[in-house]
Amino acid sequence: MKAIAHIPYGCYWSTPFARWQGALSHLHSLRFAAHVTRESLAARGIAPGVFDFGVLAMTRPEKGSFYGLPWLMGLAGAGQVGGPTVSQACASSVRALQTAAREVAAGTATAALAVACDRTSNGPHLYYPNPAGSGGTGEAEDFILENMACDPLGGHSMAQTAENVAAKYAITLTEQHALVLHREQQYRRALADGHAFHKRYMQLPFAVPDARLRKTVAQLEGDDGIRFSTAEGLAALKPVIAGGTVTYGAQTHPADGNAAIIVTDAARARELSRNPAIGIELLGFGLSRAALGFMPEAPIEAASRALQAAGVGLKDLTAINTHNPFAVNDLAFAKGMGTDALAMNNYGCSLVFGHPNGPTGMRSTIELIEELALRGGGLGLFVGCAAGDTAMALVLRVGV
């Protein structure tokens, strides 16, 4: 179990997530991420000049985002830093962390910043010229809505992938709704004692800036737009697809937000850590792709590959966090891996707090670290699926 790279304890952050068309919908996601990065570094006493590499995870275009990571780092005060922008749908955060870790492992960087940002609100309407079209007419696309509704390879919706996996693993509507209620109870643990768990990595109350990032226009006490379920309310819902099992209550909601993690070598981790007694090591990553139309099944193989790369087994893990756009994800994962679905995501997950695409896995990885720190250390797994029937996973170790 040799570390690929290290994460200095406390050198990560996330905004609250806000349901789309909510409190963060007016903000340019890249500019907003740079604003949060600058403030978060200052709060931790970290000079932007410490970085020699960066990677941006971003899945939807915004004005000027062609300039990607260099633009963000320049806005954040780290104009000396270059690096790529990666887009791997909902697996973008893990891809960004792997990219940063590999750069550190290769010795070409000592301190990298992995930033993830997205805004599903007000998604762009894109026009693609097509000189061969009728009368030279081009093609148009609502980037967020159309891509959530249709996989261009198979022509099916994401909800259909959940139905396909539910059928394969004999997962019922009742099982899904029971897990939703359990996940919401787990999320309430993070809200206890005035959001004590969230405050371990999130600045609360959170000052929401105006579109020009000059003045505060609102204060968020936590995630914006959370809607808790009841057994009766869930029971009244019908499946989204006639004859299926997946309801709107058993899937996540689109959201806005950003998150970041600093990845370093061992020496720089000790230097930057907010508590040098706590060590965080990145041990392994895994990528997989399921059969066409079986997206929620992909995390099973990705997790297996990450565990193999780290040289550990499922029984060695202390905690597991997942990105679960559908309750089906976790139920299939538990059946496929031979583990307990109720024991995962102990402080919440994207099924409850929402899904802003790129940052989702970054926040869940941060929560995995903090759970392990509270439990006195151990091995943790994060895994999540992504569009195109893919998934990525990572294994890390927290030593206390």
C-alpha positions in Angstrom: 0.0 0.0 0.0 2.4 2.6 -1.2 1.0 6.1 -1.5 0.8 7.7 -4.9 0.4 11.2 -3.4 -0.8 12.9 -0.3 -3.6 15.3 0.8 -2.7 17.7 3.6 -5.4 17.4 6.3 -7.9 20.3 6.1 -6.6 21.5 2.7 -9.9 21.0 0.9 -13.2 22.7 0.8 -16.7 22.8 -0.8 -19.4 25.3 -1.1 -22.9 24.2 0.0 -24.7 22.6 -3.0 -27.8 24.5 -4.2 -30.7 22.9 -6.1 -30.7 24.2 -9.7 -32.4 27.6 -10.2 -31.6 28.2 -6.5 -29.2 30.4 -4.5 -26.2 29.9 -6.8 -27.9 30.0 -10.2 -26.7 33.5 -11.0 -23.0 32.8 -10.7 -20.5 32.0 -13.5 -19.2 28.6 -12.2 -15.5 29.1 -13.0 -15.4 32.7 -11.7 -17.2 31.6 -8.6 -14.8 28.6 -8.1 -11.9 31.0 -8.3 -13.5 33.3 -5.8 -14.1 30.5 -3.4 -10.5 29.2 -3.9 -9.0 32.5 -3.2 -11.0 32.9 0.0 -10.4 29.3 1.1 -6.6 29.5 0.6 -6.6 32.8 2.6 -8.6 31.2 5.5 -6.0 28.4 5.6 -3.0 30.7 5.4 -1.8 29.1 2.1 -0.1 31.4 -0.3 -1.2 30.8 -4.0 2.4 30.8 -4.9 2.9 27.3 -3.4 1.2 25.6 -6.3 3.2 24.3 -9.3 0.3 22.4 -11.0 -3.5 22.5 -11.3 -6.3 20.6 -12.8 -9.9 21.8 -13.4 -12.9 19.4 -13.5 -15.8 21.0 -15.4 -18.4 19.4 -17.5 -20.5 22.2 -19.0 -19.2 25.1 -21.0 -19.6 28.7 -19.9 -18.4 32.0 -21.4 -14.6 32.0 -21.5 -14.2 28.5 -20.1 -12.1 27.6 -23.2 -9.2 29.0 -21.1 -10.0 26.6 -18.3 -7.6 25.9 -15.5 -5.1 28.7 -16.4 -7.9 31.3 -16.2 -9.2 30.0 -12.9 -5.7 29.9 -11.3 -5.0 33.4 -12.5 -8.2 34.7 -10.9 -7.3 32.9 -7.7 -3.9 34.6 -7.5 -1.8 31.7 -8.8 -1.0 33.0 -12.3 2.2 30.9 -12.4 0.2 27.7 -12.6 -0.8 25.8 -15.7 -2.6 22.5 -16.2 -5.5 20.7 -18.0 -9.2 20.9 -17.8 -10.8 17.5 -17.6 -14.4 16.5 -18.4 -15.5 13.0 -17.7 -19.1 13.7 -16.7 -19.9 12.8 -13.1 -16.5 11.0 -12.7 -14.6 14.3 -13.4 -13.6 14.8 -9.8 -11.8 11.5 -9.5 -10.2 12.0 -12.9 -8.9 15.4 -11.7 -7.5 13.9 -8.5 -5.9 11.0 -10.4 -4.3 13.6 -12.8 -2.9 15.6 -9.9 -1.7 12.5 -8.1 0.1 11.2 -11.1 1.8 14.6 -11.7 3.1 14.5 -8.1 4.1 10.8 -8.3 6.1 11.6 -11.4 8.0 14.3 -9.5 6.9 17.0 -11.9 4.9 18.8 -9.2 5.0 19.1 -5.4 1.7 20.9 -4.8 -1.3 20.6 -7.1 -4.8 22.1 -6.8 -7.7 20.0 -8.1 -10.8 22.2 -8.5 -14.2 21.0 -9.6 -17.0 23.4 -10.6 -20.3 23.2 -12.5 -23.6 25.0 -12.7 -26.5 22.9 -14.0 -28.8 26.0 -13.7 -29.4 28.0 -16.8 -27.6 25.5 -19.0 -26.3 26.8 -22.4 -28.3 26.5 -25.5 -25.7 25.6 -28.2 -25.9 26.1 -31.9 -23.8 23.9 -34.2 -23.3 25.0 -37.8 -24.1 22.4 -40.4 -23.4 23.6 -44.0 -24.9 20.3 -45.3 -28.2 20.9 -43.4 -31.4 21.8 -45.2 -30.9 25.3 -46.4 -27.6 25.5 -44.5 -29.6 25.2 -41.2 -27.5 24.1 -38.2 -28.4 22.0 -35.2 -29.2 23.2 -31.7 -28.8 21.5 -28.3 -29.9 22.4 -24.7 -26.7 21.2 -23.2 -27.9 20.1 -19.7 -31.5 18.9 -20.4 -30.9 17.0 -23.6 -27.8 15.2 -22.4 -29.5 14.1 -19.2 -32.5 12.8 -21.2 -30.7 10.9 -24.0 -27.5 9.0 -24.4 -26.5 9.6 -28.0 -25.0 6.2 -28.4 -28.1 4.2 -27.3 -30.8 6.8 -27.5 -32.0 6.0 -24.0 -32.4 8.2 -20.9 -30.4 7.9 -17.7 -33.5 6.8 -15.9 -33.7 3.8 -18.3 -30.2 2.8 -17.2 -31.4 2.6 -13.7 -34.4 0.5 -14.7 -32.1 -1.8 -16.6 -29.9 -2.4 -13.5 -32.9 -2.7 -11.2 -34.2 -5.5 -13.4 -30.8 -7.2 -13.6 -30.4 -7.2 -9.8 -34.1 -7.7 -8.9 -34.3 -4.4 -7.1 -37.8 -3.3 -6.2 -39.4 0.1 -5.8 -39.9 -0.7 -2.1 -36.2 -1.3 -1.6 -35.3 1.9 -3.3 -37.7 4.0 -1.2 -36.5 2.4 2.0 -32.9 3.3 1.1 -33.9 6.9 0.3 -35.3 7.3 3.8 -32.1 5.7 5.3 -29.9 8.0 3.3 -31.8 11.1 4.4 -31.3 10.0 8.1 -27.6 9.6 7.4 -27.5 13.1 6.0 -29.2 14.5 9.1 -26.1 13.4 11.1 -24.1 16.0 9.1 -26.7 18.6 10.1 -26.5 17.8 13.9 -25.1 20.3 16.3 -25.4 23.2 13.9 -24.0 21.5 10.8 -20.9 20.4 12.8 -19.8 17.8 10.3 -20.2 20.1 7.3 -18.3 22.8 9.1 -15.2 20.6 9.2 -14.7 21.5 5.6 -17.3 24.0 4.6 -17.5 27.7 5.5 -20.9 28.1 7.2 -22.9 30.3 7.1 -21.8 30.7 3.5 -21.8 34.2 2.0 -23.4 34.1 -1.5 -21.8 36.8 -3.7 -23.5 38.8 -6.4 -22.7 37.9 -10.1 -19.8 40.4 -10.0 -18.4 38.8 -6.9 -18.3 42.1 -5.1 -20.9 42.0 -2.4 -22.9 39.4 -0.4 -26.5 39.0 -1.5 -27.5 36.0 0.7 -26.3 33.7 3.5 -26.7 29.9 3.3 -26.8 28.0 6.5 -26.2 24.8 4.5 -27.2 23.1 1.3 -30.0 24.9 -0.5 -33.2 23.3 -1.7 -33.0 20.0 0.2 -36.4 18.2 0.3 -36.8 15.5 2.9 -39.1 12.6 2.1 -41.7 10.7 4.0 -42.7 7.0 3.6 -46.2 8.2 2.7 -45.0 10.7 0.1 -42.7 8.2 -1.6 -45.4 5.6 -1.7 -47.6 8.0 -3.6 -45.1 8.4 -6.4 -45.4 6.5 -9.7 -42.4 5.2 -11.6 -41.0 7.7 -14.2 -41.1 5.1 -16.9 -44.3 3.2 -17.1 -44.0 -0.4 -15.8 -40.7 0.5 -14.1 -39.5 0.8 -10.5 -37.6 4.2 -10.4 -39.5 7.2 -9.1 -38.5 10.8 -8.9 -38.1 10.3 -5.1 -35.4 7.7 -5.6 -33.1 9.8 -7.7 -30.9 12.9 -7.2 -31.6 16.5 -8.3 -29.4 18.7 -10.4 -27.4 21.3 -8.4 -24.8 24.1 -8.5 -21.5 24.4 -6.5 -17.8 23.8 -6.4 -15.1 22.0 -4.4 -11.4 21.5 -4.3 -8.6 19.3 -2.9 -4.9 20.1 -2.6 -2.7 17.1 -3.7 1.0 17.1 -2.7 4.1 15.1 -2.0 4.8 13.9 1.6 7.0 16.8 2.6 4.6 19.5 1.4 1.7 17.7 3.0 3.3 18.0 6.4 4.1 21.6 5.7 0.6 22.6 4.7 -1.5 20.3 6.9 -3.9 22.0 9.4 -3.0 19.0 11.7 0.2 17.2 10.8 -0.7 14.3 13.1 -3.3 13.3 10.5 -1.9 11.8 7.3 -4.0 11.3 4.1 -2.6 9.0 1.4 -4.1 8.4 -2.1 -3.5 4.7 -2.8 -5.2 3.7 -5.9 -7.7 4.5 -8.7 -10.0 2.5 -10.9 -12.0 3.0 -14.1 -14.6 0.8 -15.7 -17.3 0.8 -18.3 -20.5 -1.3 -18.1 -22.6 -2.6 -21.0 -24.5 0.0 -22.9 -27.4 1.3 -20.9 -26.2 -0.1 -17.5 -24.6 3.0 -16.0 -25.5 2.3 -12.3 -23.6 -1.1 -12.5 -20.3 0.5 -13.5 -19.1 1.3 -10.0 -18.8 -2.4 -9.1 -15.9 -3.0 -11.5 -14.4 0.5 -10.9 -14.3 -0.2 -7.1 -12.8 -3.6 -7.6 -10.0 -2.2 -9.8 -9.3 0.6 -7.3 -9.0 -1.8 -4.5 -6.7 -4.0 -6.5 -4.5 -1.0 -7.4 -4.3 -0.1 -3.8 -3.5 -3.7 -2.7 -6.4 -3.9 -0.3 -9.7 -5.8 -0.1 -13.3 -4.8 0.6 -13.0 -6.2 4.1 -10.2 -3.8 4.9 -12.3 -0.7 4.4 -13.5 1.4 7.2 -15.9 3.6 5.2 -17.4 3.8 1.7 -18.9 6.8 0.0 -20.7 6.7 -3.3 -22.1 9.0 -6.0 -25.6 7.7 -6.3 -27.8 9.5 -8.9 -30.3 6.7 -8.3 -30.9 4.6 -5.2 -30.5 1.7 -7.6 -26.8 2.4 -7.7 -26.1 1.6 -4.0 -28.4 -1.4 -4.0 -26.7 -2.9 -7.0 -23.3 -2.1 -5.7 -24.0 -3.8 -2.4 -25.3 -6.9 -4.2 -22.5 -7.0 -6.6 -19.7 -6.4 -4.0 -21.3 -8.4 -1.2 -21.5 -5.5 1.2 -24.2 -3.7 3.2 -25.9 -0.8 1.4 -27.0 0.7 4.8 -23.4 1.0 6.0 -22.3 3.4 3.2 -22.6 7.2 3.0 -22.8 7.7 6.7 -23.0 11.5 6.5 -24.9 11.9 3.3 -24.5 11.6 -0.4 -25.5 13.1 -3.8 -28.8 11.2 -3.7 -29.7 13.8 -0.9 -27.6 16.9 -1.3 -27.7 17.0 -5.1 -25.6 16.6 -8.1 -23.7 19.5 -9.8 -21.8 17.0 -12.1 -18.1 17.8 -11.8 -17.9 18.7 -8.0 -20.0 15.8 -6.7 -17.3 13.3 -6.3 -14.9 15.9 -4.9 -17.3 16.7 -2.0 -18.0 13.1 -1.3 -14.2 12.4 -1.2 -13.8 15.2 1.3 -16.6 13.8 3.4 -14.9 10.4 3.3 -11.7 11.9 4.7 -13.5 13.6 7.5 -15.5 10.5 8.4 -12.3 8.5 8.6 -10.6 11.2 10.7 -13.6 11.1 13.2 -13.3 7.3 13.3 -9.6 7.4 14.2 -8.3 6.6 10.7 -8.6 3.8 8.3 -9.1 2.9 4.6 -11.9 4.5 2.5 -13.4 4.0 -0.9 -15.2 6.5 -3.0 -16.9 5.4 -6.2 -19.4 6.9 -8.6 -20.9 6.3 -12.0 -20.8 8.7 -15.0 -22.5 9.2 -18.3 -21.6 6.7 -21.0 -21.9 3.8 -18.6 -18.6 4.5 -16.9 -17.4 4.9 -13.4 -14.3 5.9 -11.4 -13.2 5.0 -7.9 -10.4 5.9 -5.5 -9.0 4.4 -2.4 -7.3 6.5 0.3 -6.0 6.0 3.8 -6.3 8.4 6.7 -3.8 7.9 9.5 -4.5 9.5 12.9 
